[in-house]
Amino acid sequence: MPRLLVIDDERSVVHTFQRAFQQQPDVQLLTATDGEQGIRLVQESHPDAVFIDLLLPDEPGLEVYARIREIDPKLPVVLITAGGTASTAIEAMQQGALDYLSKPLDFSQVKAIVQRAFDIRRVMVEAVEIDPLNTRDAPLGDVLVGRCPSMQIVYKAIGRVAAQNVTVLIRGESGTGKELVARALYQHSTRRHGPFLAVNCAAIPETLLESELFGHEKGAFTGADRRRVGRFEQCNGGTLFLDEIGDMSPPLQSKLLRILQEQRFERLGGNETIETDVRVIAATNRNMERMVADNEFRGDLYYRLNGYTINLPPLRDRGDDLLLLVDHFLAAANQDLNKKVRGVSPEAMAVLRGYSWPGNVRELQSVIRQAVLDTTGPVLFADALPQVVHATGATATPGVSPSSPADAWEVFLDQRIQAGAENLYDEAVAILEKKLISKVLTATKGKQADASKILGITRTTLRTKIQKLGISIHHVVHSDVGPQAGK
């Protein structure tokens, strides 16, 4: 549960934060009325974001901010200002503070900036693990999972270039894990004690992206009611990740090129030249060579960004990495959703392996999570998978899809043994029971009395198994039960 610390002696400010998060039990709110109490809470409670009033009763807020930076330089800090203290807050932002809010506080603005602070804290602090040798013991957070040859090349590339102060261009389809690679580069770099900020160039309108990156002066455009410090200024001494760089407009490309060449820029609407020291990591899913040839992207900027290239393979080309990823996402979903799904049936695995995964690893994670939510027993069956992976036209990956039920069983057993299963007998029996009972119920058109007679068990036992295995009578009667449907 993320912790939010507010250091302010005004009751109205504390009340605003309490109102903002009273409906969010997943956020722990801590409060302090002076600097000393706030410093003590930072040391003892390790918050994930801190809001500090610049006018505290015992010492200036800027001094409290400086002390917090010494304790935890990666802790996002937002300053709360009164009418005449905005310039002081901007000075603090130039030293690494995340942002500032002016009193009276706006309810929705508070919630938005707190969420942004939590997101920044997570990507800076939570380590990205690189595929451990023992997947079963892997952490369930952010992990680069995979052992196929193309992923081994990725791991070697991260190790080779992380400590070098060069720009890196990460290329790959959407959902392949480009941000994880960027974070791994940052965490293994000499800049790991500095800030790490991410900007999605495709998600921010062109008119706002320039201000987001370079900042603006008060009055630079309609609505610019205060000076804004941009990401390049905030990220001084750290790493800036520019996602979807291929969507950046030509005017911004020129300004970015100057920063990469000279490490200097001007805020929008300003004349002051600002120097910075930022390492840029960029990512794209587009064909940059074609864009350069079509004059859609500056060639000189592309070559600057392309100081070193890391290519991420699509999931459909990663072979048996799918098994490792399924195990990892299954364990993570169990933990998040408080479920106990121990394995995936052969039929379900055959469906997963036969799908082309246009959304790559991100889509697989979503599919497994949805399927775990719909699973009532210890085994994830094919009918729990979202309809999209069953859709006609899902193409099998050559050389990896099981060609028969026996092959599917071999894949399932190998997968569970390699994962260190401890209840494989129960898992296998559950799969067979569901297949058998579904088949008999279909033959008897859902009549449990006839089904129990064929199976040789009592109706009470049959009802218990139907409930335990999550069998829907209506579904099995009105569906064609076949080996690929998992019924």
C-alpha positions as CSV (number, residue, x, y, z in Angstrom):
1,M,0.0,0.0,0.0
2,P,1.6,3.3,-1.0
3,R,2.1,5.9,1.7
4,L,1.5,9.6,1.3
5,L,3.0,12.1,3.8
6,V,1.6,15.6,4.1
7,I,3.7,18.1,6.1
8,D,1.5,21.2,6.8
9,D,0.2,22.8,9.9
10,E,-3.0,24.1,8.3
11,R,-6.1,21.9,9.0
12,S,-7.8,22.9,5.7
13,V,-4.9,21.4,3.8
14,V,-4.9,18.1,5.7
15,H,-8.7,18.0,5.3
16,T,-8.4,18.4,1.5
17,F,-6.1,15.3,1.4
18,Q,-8.4,13.4,3.7
19,R,-11.3,14.1,1.4
20,A,-9.3,13.2,-1.7
21,F,-8.4,9.7,-0.4
22,Q,-11.2,8.7,2.0
23,Q,-12.7,6.5,-0.7
24,Q,-9.3,5.0,-1.5
25,P,-8.4,2.5,1.2
26,D,-5.3,1.5,-0.7
27,V,-3.5,4.8,0.1
28,Q,-2.2,5.3,3.6
29,L,-2.2,9.0,4.6
30,L,0.4,10.3,7.1
31,T,0.4,13.8,8.4
32,A,2.9,16.0,10.2
33,T,2.5,19.6,11.5
34,D,6.1,20.7,11.4
35,G,9.4,19.8,9.7
36,E,10.9,17.8,12.6
37,Q,7.9,15.5,12.8
38,G,7.9,15.2,9.0
39,I,11.6,14.2,8.9
40,R,10.9,11.6,11.6
41,L,8.1,10.1,9.6
42,V,10.2,9.9,6.4
43,Q,12.9,8.0,8.4
44,E,10.4,5.6,10.1
45,S,7.5,5.1,7.7
46,H,9.3,5.4,4.3
47,P,6.5,7.2,2.4
48,D,6.2,7.0,-1.4
49,A,5.4,10.7,-1.9
50,V,5.7,13.8,0.3
51,F,3.8,17.1,0.1
52,I,5.5,20.0,2.0
53,D,4.2,23.4,2.9
54,L,6.9,26.0,2.2
55,L,5.9,28.0,5.4
56,L,6.2,25.6,8.3
57,P,6.2,26.8,12.0
58,D,9.7,25.4,12.9
59,E,11.8,25.8,9.7
60,P,11.4,26.7,6.1
61,G,9.9,24.0,3.8
62,L,12.9,24.3,1.5
63,E,15.2,23.2,4.3
64,V,12.9,20.3,5.1
65,Y,13.0,19.3,1.4
66,A,16.8,19.5,1.3
67,R,17.0,17.2,4.4
68,I,14.6,14.7,2.8
69,R,16.7,14.6,-0.4
70,E,19.7,13.6,1.8
71,I,17.7,10.8,3.3
72,D,16.0,9.5,0.1
73,P,16.9,11.3,-3.2
74,K,14.4,9.2,-5.1
75,L,11.4,10.3,-3.0
76,P,9.0,12.5,-5.1
77,V,8.3,15.7,-3.3
78,V,5.6,18.2,-4.1
79,L,5.6,21.7,-2.6
80,I,2.6,23.6,-1.3
81,T,2.9,27.3,-1.8
82,A,1.0,30.4,-0.6
83,G,0.5,33.4,-2.8
84,G,4.0,34.8,-2.9
85,T,6.2,31.7,-2.7
86,A,5.8,30.3,-6.2
87,S,9.3,31.5,-7.3
88,T,10.8,29.6,-4.3
89,A,8.9,26.4,-5.4
90,I,10.2,26.8,-8.9
91,E,13.7,27.0,-7.6
92,A,13.1,23.8,-5.7
93,M,11.8,22.1,-8.9
94,Q,15.1,23.0,-10.6
95,Q,16.8,21.1,-7.8
96,G,14.6,18.0,-8.3
97,A,11.2,18.6,-6.7
98,L,8.4,17.0,-8.7
99,D,5.9,20.0,-8.8
100,Y,4.1,22.5,-6.7
101,L,0.5,23.3,-5.8
102,S,-0.8,26.7,-4.9
103,K,-3.3,27.3,-2.0
104,P,-6.2,26.9,-1.9
105,L,-5.8,23.3,-3.1
106,D,-7.9,21.9,-5.8
107,F,-9.4,18.5,-5.0
108,S,-9.0,16.9,-8.4
109,Q,-5.5,18.4,-8.9
110,V,-4.3,16.8,-5.7
111,K,-5.5,13.4,-6.7
112,A,-3.9,13.6,-10.1
113,I,-0.5,14.7,-8.9
114,V,-0.4,12.2,-6.1
115,Q,-1.0,9.4,-8.6
116,R,1.7,10.7,-10.8
117,A,4.1,10.8,-7.8
118,F,3.3,7.2,-6.9
119,D,3.9,6.1,-10.5
120,I,7.3,7.9,-10.6
121,R,8.2,6.4,-7.2
122,R,7.4,2.9,-8.5
123,V,9.4,3.1,-11.7
124,M,12.5,4.6,-9.9
125,V,12.5,2.2,-6.9
126,E,11.0,-1.1,-8.0
127,A,13.8,-3.1,-9.6
128,V,13.3,-4.7,-12.9
129,E,14.6,-8.3,-12.5
130,I,16.2,-10.0,-15.5
131,D,15.0,-13.6,-16.0
132,P,16.3,-15.5,-13.0
133,L,17.7,-19.1,-13.6
134,N,14.9,-20.4,-11.4
135,T,11.6,-19.0,-12.7
136,R,9.7,-20.6,-9.8
137,D,11.5,-18.4,-7.3
138,A,11.3,-15.2,-9.4
139,P,9.8,-12.1,-7.8
140,L,6.3,-11.3,-8.9
141,G,6.9,-7.7,-9.7
142,D,8.4,-6.4,-12.9
143,V,10.5,-9.1,-14.5
144,L,12.0,-9.5,-17.9
145,V,11.1,-13.2,-18.4
146,G,12.4,-15.3,-21.2
147,R,15.2,-17.6,-22.2
148,C,14.9,-17.8,-26.0
149,P,18.0,-16.7,-28.0
150,S,16.6,-13.3,-29.0
151,M,15.9,-12.4,-25.3
152,Q,19.4,-13.6,-24.3
153,I,20.7,-11.0,-26.8
154,V,18.5,-8.4,-25.1
155,Y,19.9,-9.2,-21.6
156,K,23.5,-9.0,-23.0
157,A,22.8,-5.7,-24.6
158,I,21.4,-4.2,-21.3
159,G,24.5,-5.4,-19.5
160,R,26.8,-4.0,-22.2
161,V,25.3,-0.5,-22.6
162,A,23.6,0.3,-19.2
163,A,26.7,1.9,-17.6
164,Q,27.6,3.8,-20.8
165,N,26.5,7.4,-21.1
166,V,25.0,7.0,-24.6
167,T,21.5,7.4,-26.0
168,V,19.7,4.1,-26.5
169,L,16.9,3.4,-28.9
170,I,14.6,0.4,-27.9
171,R,12.6,-1.0,-30.8
172,G,9.8,-3.4,-30.8
173,E,6.0,-3.9,-31.2
174,S,3.6,-2.5,-28.7
175,G,3.4,-4.6,-25.5
176,T,6.9,-6.2,-25.9
177,G,8.3,-4.6,-22.7
178,K,10.2,-1.5,-23.9
179,E,9.6,0.4,-20.7
180,L,10.9,-2.5,-18.6
181,V,14.1,-2.5,-20.7
182,A,14.4,1.3,-20.2
183,R,14.1,1.0,-16.5
184,A,16.6,-1.9,-16.4
185,L,19.1,0.3,-18.2
186,Y,18.5,3.1,-15.7
187,Q,18.8,0.9,-12.7
188,H,22.1,-0.6,-13.9
189,S,23.5,2.8,-14.9
190,T,25.8,5.3,-13.1
191,R,22.8,7.6,-13.0
192,R,20.6,5.2,-10.9
193,H,20.7,7.6,-7.9
194,G,19.3,10.4,-10.0
195,P,15.7,10.8,-11.3
196,F,14.0,8.6,-13.9
197,L,11.1,10.2,-15.7
198,A,9.0,8.8,-18.6
199,V,7.1,10.7,-21.2
200,N,4.8,9.1,-23.8
201,C,5.1,11.3,-26.9
202,A,2.0,9.8,-28.5
203,A,-0.2,10.3,-25.5
204,I,0.3,14.0,-25.0
205,P,-1.1,16.5,-27.6
206,E,1.6,18.3,-29.6
207,T,0.7,21.7,-28.2
208,L,1.3,20.4,-24.6
209,L,4.3,18.1,-25.3
210,E,6.7,20.9,-25.8
211,S,5.7,22.4,-22.5
212,E,6.0,19.0,-20.8
213,L,9.5,18.4,-22.1
214,F,11.0,21.9,-22.0
215,G,8.7,23.9,-19.7
216,H,7.2,27.3,-20.3
217,E,7.2,30.9,-19.0
218,K,4.2,32.6,-17.5
219,G,2.1,34.0,-20.4
220,A,3.8,31.9,-23.1
221,F,0.3,30.8,-24.3
222,T,-3.3,31.0,-23.3
223,G,-3.7,29.3,-19.9
224,A,0.0,29.6,-19.0
225,D,-0.7,31.3,-15.6
226,R,2.6,30.3,-14.1
227,R,6.2,29.2,-15.0
228,R,6.5,25.5,-15.6
229,V,9.7,23.5,-15.3
230,G,9.9,20.9,-17.9
231,R,11.1,17.3,-17.8
232,F,14.6,18.0,-19.2
233,E,15.1,20.5,-16.4
234,Q,13.7,18.3,-13.7
235,C,15.7,15.3,-14.8
236,N,19.1,17.0,-14.6
237,G,21.6,14.3,-13.6
238,G,19.2,11.5,-14.4
239,T,17.5,9.6,-17.2
240,L,14.6,10.6,-19.4
241,F,12.6,7.9,-21.2
242,L,10.9,9.1,-24.4
243,D,8.3,6.5,-25.4
244,E,6.8,6.4,-28.9
245,I,9.5,8.9,-30.1
246,G,8.3,8.3,-33.7
247,D,5.2,10.3,-33.0
248,M,7.0,13.5,-32.2
249,S,6.3,16.5,-34.5
250,P,9.1,18.0,-36.7
251,P,9.4,21.3,-34.7
252,L,9.9,19.3,-31.5
253,Q,12.4,17.0,-33.2
254,S,14.6,20.1,-34.0
255,K,14.5,21.2,-30.3
256,L,15.3,17.7,-29.1
257,L,18.2,17.4,-31.5
258,R,19.7,20.5,-30.0
259,I,19.5,19.1,-26.5
260,L,21.2,15.9,-27.6
261,Q,23.9,17.8,-29.3
262,E,24.5,20.7,-26.8
263,Q,22.6,19.7,-23.6
264,R,20.9,23.2,-23.5
265,F,17.5,24.6,-24.4
266,E,15.0,27.5,-23.7
267,R,11.6,27.2,-22.1
268,L,8.6,27.9,-24.3
269,G,8.2,31.7,-24.4
270,G,11.5,32.4,-22.7
271,N,15.0,33.6,-23.7
272,E,17.1,32.1,-20.9
273,T,19.3,29.3,-22.0
274,I,19.2,26.4,-19.6
275,E,21.9,23.8,-19.4
276,T,21.1,20.3,-18.3
277,D,22.7,16.8,-18.1
278,V,20.2,14.2,-19.1
279,R,20.6,10.7,-20.6
280,V,17.9,10.0,-23.1
281,I,16.5,6.5,-23.7
282,A,13.9,6.4,-26.5
283,A,11.5,3.7,-27.8
284,T,9.4,3.2,-30.8
285,N,7.3,0.6,-32.5
286,R,7.5,2.3,-35.9
287,N,9.8,1.8,-38.9
288,M,12.1,4.7,-38.4
289,E,14.2,4.1,-41.5
290,R,11.0,4.4,-43.6
291,M,10.0,7.5,-41.8
292,V,13.4,9.1,-42.5
293,A,13.1,8.2,-46.1
294,D,9.6,9.7,-46.3
295,N,10.8,12.9,-44.5
296,E,8.5,12.2,-41.6
297,F,11.4,12.1,-39.1
298,R,14.7,13.9,-39.1
299,G,17.6,11.7,-40.2
300,D,20.1,13.6,-38.0
301,L,17.9,13.1,-34.9
302,Y,17.4,9.4,-35.7
303,Y,21.2,8.9,-35.8
304,R,21.6,10.8,-32.5
305,L,18.9,8.7,-30.8
306,N,20.3,5.5,-32.3
307,G,23.5,5.6,-30.3
308,Y,22.8,1.9,-29.5
309,T,19.8,-0.2,-30.5
310,I,18.0,-2.9,-28.5
311,N,15.5,-4.9,-30.5
312,L,12.7,-6.6,-28.6
313,P,11.2,-9.7,-30.3
314,P,7.4,-10.2,-30.6
315,L,5.9,-12.9,-28.4
316,R,4.9,-15.0,-31.4
317,D,8.6,-15.5,-32.2
318,R,9.7,-16.4,-28.6
319,G,8.7,-20.1,-28.7
320,D,8.7,-21.8,-25.2
321,D,9.1,-18.4,-23.5
322,L,5.3,-18.4,-23.6
323,L,5.3,-21.2,-20.9
324,L,7.5,-19.2,-18.6
325,L,5.4,-16.1,-19.1
326,V,2.2,-17.9,-18.4
327,D,3.6,-19.4,-15.2
328,H,4.9,-15.9,-14.1
329,F,1.6,-14.1,-14.8
330,L,-0.4,-16.9,-13.2
331,A,1.5,-16.6,-10.0
332,A,1.2,-12.8,-10.1
333,A,-2.6,-13.0,-10.7
334,N,-3.0,-15.5,-7.8
335,Q,-1.2,-13.1,-5.5
336,D,-3.1,-10.0,-6.6
337,L,-6.5,-11.6,-6.7
338,N,-6.1,-14.0,-3.7
339,K,-6.7,-17.1,-5.9
340,K,-5.1,-20.5,-5.9
341,V,-5.0,-21.5,-9.6
342,R,-2.1,-24.0,-9.7
343,G,-1.9,-24.9,-13.4
344,V,-3.2,-24.5,-17.0
345,S,-4.9,-27.4,-18.7
346,P,-3.4,-28.9,-21.9
347,E,-6.4,-27.6,-24.0
348,A,-6.0,-24.1,-22.6
349,M,-2.3,-24.1,-23.3
350,A,-3.0,-25.3,-26.8
351,V,-5.3,-22.3,-27.3
352,L,-2.7,-19.9,-25.9
353,R,0.0,-21.3,-28.1
354,G,-2.2,-21.2,-31.2
355,Y,-3.0,-17.5,-30.8
356,S,-0.8,-14.9,-32.6
357,W,-0.6,-12.3,-29.7
358,P,-0.8,-9.0,-31.6
359,G,-0.6,-7.3,-28.2
360,N,2.4,-9.3,-27.2
361,V,3.4,-9.8,-23.5
362,R,1.1,-7.1,-22.2
363,E,-1.9,-8.8,-23.9
364,L,-0.8,-12.2,-22.4
365,Q,-0.7,-10.7,-18.9
366,S,-4.2,-9.3,-19.4
367,V,-5.6,-12.6,-20.7
368,I,-4.2,-14.7,-17.9
369,R,-5.5,-12.2,-15.3
370,Q,-9.0,-12.3,-16.8
371,A,-8.9,-16.1,-17.0
372,V,-7.8,-16.4,-13.3
373,L,-10.8,-14.2,-12.3
374,D,-13.1,-16.6,-14.2
375,T,-11.5,-19.8,-12.7
376,T,-13.2,-21.4,-9.7
377,G,-10.9,-24.5,-9.2
378,P,-7.2,-25.2,-9.1
379,V,-6.8,-25.5,-12.9
380,L,-7.3,-22.9,-15.5
381,F,-9.4,-24.5,-18.3
382,A,-9.8,-23.3,-21.9
383,D,-13.4,-22.0,-21.3
384,A,-12.1,-19.5,-18.8
385,L,-9.9,-17.8,-21.5
386,P,-11.4,-14.6,-23.1
387,Q,-13.1,-15.1,-26.4
388,V,-10.5,-13.2,-28.3
389,V,-7.9,-16.0,-28.0
390,H,-10.5,-18.5,-29.3
391,A,-11.4,-16.3,-32.3
392,T,-11.2,-17.7,-35.8
393,G,-8.1,-16.6,-37.6
394,A,-5.8,-17.0,-34.5
395,T,-2.7,-18.4,-36.1
396,A,-0.5,-21.1,-34.6
397,T,3.1,-20.4,-34.1
398,P,5.0,-22.8,-36.4
399,G,6.7,-25.7,-34.7
400,V,5.3,-25.2,-31.2
401,S,1.6,-26.0,-31.2
402,P,0.7,-29.4,-29.9
403,S,-0.5,-31.5,-32.9
404,S,-2.6,-34.0,-30.8
405,P,-4.2,-34.4,-27.3
406,A,-1.3,-36.6,-26.3
407,D,1.1,-33.9,-27.3
408,A,-0.9,-31.3,-25.4
409,W,-0.6,-33.5,-22.3
410,E,3.1,-33.8,-22.8
411,V,3.5,-30.0,-23.0
412,F,1.3,-29.6,-19.9
413,L,3.2,-32.1,-17.8
414,D,6.6,-30.8,-18.9
415,Q,5.5,-27.2,-18.0
416,R,4.3,-28.1,-14.6
417,I,7.3,-30.3,-13.7
418,Q,9.7,-27.6,-14.8
419,A,7.7,-25.1,-12.7
420,G,8.2,-27.3,-9.6
421,A,4.6,-28.4,-9.2
422,E,3.8,-30.0,-5.9
423,N,0.2,-31.1,-6.6
424,L,0.5,-32.4,-10.1
425,Y,-1.6,-35.5,-9.4
426,D,-4.6,-33.4,-8.2
427,E,-4.2,-31.0,-11.1
428,A,-4.2,-33.8,-13.7
429,V,-7.2,-35.5,-12.0
430,A,-9.2,-32.2,-12.0
431,I,-8.6,-31.8,-15.7
432,L,-9.7,-35.3,-16.5
433,E,-12.7,-35.0,-14.2
434,K,-13.9,-31.8,-15.8
435,K,-13.5,-33.2,-19.3
436,L,-15.2,-36.5,-18.4
437,I,-18.2,-34.9,-16.6
438,S,-18.7,-32.2,-19.2
439,K,-18.7,-34.9,-21.9
440,V,-21.3,-37.1,-20.1
441,L,-23.5,-34.1,-19.2
442,T,-23.6,-33.1,-22.8
443,A,-24.5,-36.7,-23.9
444,T,-27.4,-36.7,-21.3
445,K,-28.5,-33.1,-22.2
446,G,-27.8,-32.0,-18.7
447,K,-29.8,-34.7,-16.9
448,Q,-27.8,-35.3,-13.7
449,A,-29.6,-38.5,-12.8
450,D,-28.6,-40.1,-16.1
451,A,-25.1,-38.7,-15.9
452,S,-24.5,-40.0,-12.4
453,K,-25.6,-43.5,-13.5
454,I,-23.2,-43.5,-16.5
455,L,-20.3,-42.2,-14.3
456,G,-21.1,-44.6,-11.5
457,I,-21.3,-42.0,-8.8
458,T,-24.1,-40.6,-6.6
459,R,-26.0,-37.5,-7.7
460,T,-24.7,-35.7,-4.5
461,T,-21.1,-36.5,-5.5
462,L,-21.8,-35.3,-9.1
463,R,-23.3,-32.0,-7.8
464,T,-20.3,-31.4,-5.6
465,K,-17.9,-32.0,-8.5
466,I,-19.9,-29.8,-10.8
467,Q,-19.7,-27.0,-8.3
468,K,-16.0,-27.6,-7.4
469,L,-14.9,-27.7,-11.1
470,G,-17.0,-24.7,-12.1
471,I,-19.0,-26.6,-14.7
472,S,-22.0,-24.7,-16.2
473,I,-24.8,-27.1,-17.1
474,H,-26.3,-24.6,-19.6
475,H,-22.8,-24.2,-21.2
476,V,-22.0,-27.8,-21.7
477,V,-25.5,-28.7,-23.1
478,H,-25.5,-25.9,-25.6
479,S,-21.9,-26.1,-26.7
480,D,-20.0,-28.6,-28.9
481,V,-17.5,-30.2,-26.5
482,G,-14.2,-30.9,-28.2
483,P,-10.6,-31.4,-27.2
484,Q,-9.7,-27.8,-28.3
485,A,-12.5,-26.3,-26.3
486,G,-11.4,-27.8,-23.0
487,K,-14.9,-29.0,-22.1
